[in-house]
Amino acid sequence: MIARAGALLCSAAACTVLAGSGTALAQDALYDGGKARVKFSAKLRSLTEEVASAACRVDAKLGAGEAQEDLAVATEQFSKIVKGLRDGDTALGIPAPEKASDILRNLQAVSADWGPIEAEANTLLAGGRGAGMPVIAEKLKDLLERAIELTARTSGHYSNPQELLQTDALTLDFMARQEMFLSRMSRVMCALASGDPELGNVEELRETVDLFGRSLVALRDGFPAAGINPPRNDAVRASLDKSYQTWTGGKGVYDAVLAGAAVTPDMEAQALEMSKSLDHDLHNTITLHLISSPGQEGVYRVPLKAYVDSELSQWLTDPALIAAVKAQNAEHAALTQEDIDALDKQWRAEAKGAAGDLISTVMGRPLSKWLLEKQTGTASLVTEVFVMDDKGLNVGQSAVTSDYWQGDEAKWQETYGNGGGSMHVSEIEFDDSTGFYQTQASLPIFDPASGELIGAVTFGVSVQNLM
């Protein structure tokens, strides 16, 4: 049970109990996806509320187009997560099917309660009415209870010193619970705006607003008596502080309702906008917490590999990219190490001045422009990309790098230089210029026609956006 002091932050319906005696389950040597499983099982709670909120807005014709999109996305995500938790999904960071019989039973129960809600959501999306909101209102509580129980069992089952400490699991649970509260507040605001008491009332709003505010302070400052440690690092603390400033600056719309004001469509829209902003920031906080706690490598490496296999590797078969690498290999065939060092020195000097002939030449190439277009199309998942020849010199790139020669670095040595043609993944680093944590995935480039290893490529990937 959560410590008695934790009751200050819990209600009967909202407080998750972490199952198990605290003894770590024996883990396989390989990453088992425990962190991702806890994160996504907790996400089902907020999605339950999010589906109800969006369905209410669709039914009441509040923000029609946006509401339809929100309902479609939330419905798809819920089904995808349940399947991923059951069968495994490397894109979610879950490398294998679930084996624990009690968790599988919980997933089956979640699916059974989700079915009627999903059917009504799809009916609303198709423009029909069906049984509509009464069914969703009736099944909401049952589904939420199943999702809470699933999170508790998953947290207890996968807590272990190597990957997910019990204290980290509890903090992660509280962070994810905040997302649920945001969706619940949106659901109740819609119920009040549309006059549907079955979907929420002022007292439920009062309790949720109170819990969200006090839990946010506990996460930001720490609440050891309830098992919540202070943030692990400055990035997590800054992210939580940003959420607190957004909350205190915008919660006046809730205060007005709690003081007796009738909810207008404009007030509902204002509350929804703040909830979405806070939800985005809390998602970022959860990711920062995950990558700052023990076992952080697996939680991003598994989805990174899936993204590389499904998307980024496809870039490397482009005929123009292959031709550009082969052309530079031929052009640089006679270069000595002295020549390479001189080119790298020239590049570094030009990079400090943000201009120069060598940088202008490389950045002006069709390959560089194509790489920038491809990067832009990833919606900020890829933060940079540069292609290297068989000597480790840049062929094309989406942005100016600090150096021109990568041949003395692992990104080239372990992909091309050792002849093994394997992928290299760097440690996570914080990028001051973007405010994001990122990693680099480097891959060998093969000539599709001959199978010859001809170069390498490095992708900078935003860890927050990846997860």
Buried (B, 14 or more C-beta within 10 A) or exposed (E): EBEEBBEEBBEEEBBBBBBBEEEBEEBEEEBBBBBBBBBBBBBBBBBBBBBBBBBBBBBBEBBEEBBBBBBBBBBEBBBBBBBBBBEBBBBBBBBBEBEBEBBBEBBEBBBEBBEBBBBBBBBBBEEEEBEBBEBBBEBBEBBBBBBBBBBBBBBBBBBBEBBBBBBBBBBBBBBBBBBBBBBBBBBBBBBBBBEBEEBBEBEBBBBBBBBBBBBBBBBBBBBEEBBBBBBBEEBBBBBBBBBBEBBEEBBEBBEEBBEEEEBEBEBBBBBBBBBBBBBEBBBBBBBBBBBBBEBBBBBBBBBBBBBBEEBBBEBBEBEEBBEBBBEBBEEBEEBEEEEBEEBBEBBBEBBEEEEBEBBEEBBEBEBBEBBBEBBEEBEEBBBBBBBBBBBBBBBBBBBBBEBBBBBEBBBBBBBBBEEEBEBBBBEBEBEEEBEBBBBBBBBBBBBEEEEEBBBBBBBBBBBBBBB
